[in-house]
Amino acid sequence: MGRILIAIDGPAGAGKSTAARLLAERLGYTYIDTGAMYRALTLLVIRNNIHWENEKKIIPLFEKQKITQKGEKTFIDDENVSTEIRTNRVSRAVSIVCRHPEVRKRMVELQRELAQSAGIVMDGRDIGTVVLRNAELKLFLTASEEARAKRRMKDLEALGKPLPLAEVQQNIRNRDRLDSTRKIAPLKQADDAIVVDNTDLPIDEEIEMLVRMAKDKEIEHNGNR
Ligand code: CDP
């Protein structure tokens, strides 16, 4: 079967990571969480006391330490930062840190390197529009703002870092605004993306649907080779 590239984009808390992880598992593909990479860089910015707006001081961080992803885990050098990058401290800063043009250029290079062979599910904000413009399947996942905030609240509870719904909703709204209005690679649906609104869609049904779409594309891709 011809393995393909799958790009998943959408606003904060739309369930991209969960869907991407499960879809990759079902297909035997590799999952790449680009948001986690921006979050890891943001954690470095915070730890080094660098101002979020100071791109000149942020760029050398790429040379000093290595951000990698192994399975679902995110590392800075050998340190597993998978939990720490989900905290509100990082969520508040990430959409500012990732606006800088050179930051995005470096990250896109890293992400394309990771996706050199097919059989990839990659999720983020600019995957279908920029990083993997050639992806055979592009999905744009979305849900109502309230549903997205409630899901994120549960994630934070599970991390042992609970926050009131209003605060979580505010963070989601702020990030969506910053992500959709930035000059470079804004969050937007690719022309050839399929929109999936999962507000009232149970996760197992959603995954079944995505697996079917992917298998159809694999067959189509096989035929085209
Ligand atoms: O909270 P959620 O899982 O929805 O977000 P994330 O995927 O962890 O991404 C965190 C932030 O990184 C986003 O709000 C964007 O500001 C930024 N990001 C981006 O600019 N481009 C990407 N490809 C992925 C994330």
Boltz pocket constraint, residues with backbone or C-beta under 6 A from the ligand:
constraints:
  - pocket:
      binder: B
      contacts: [[A, 10], [A, 11], [A, 12], [A, 13], [A, 14], [A, 17], [A, 34], [A, 35], [A, 36], [A, 38], [A, 39], [A, 94], [A, 95], [A, 96], [A, 98], [A, 123], [A, 124], [A, 125], [A, 126], [A, 127], [A, 175], [A, 176], [A, 179], [A, 185]]
      max_distance: 6.0
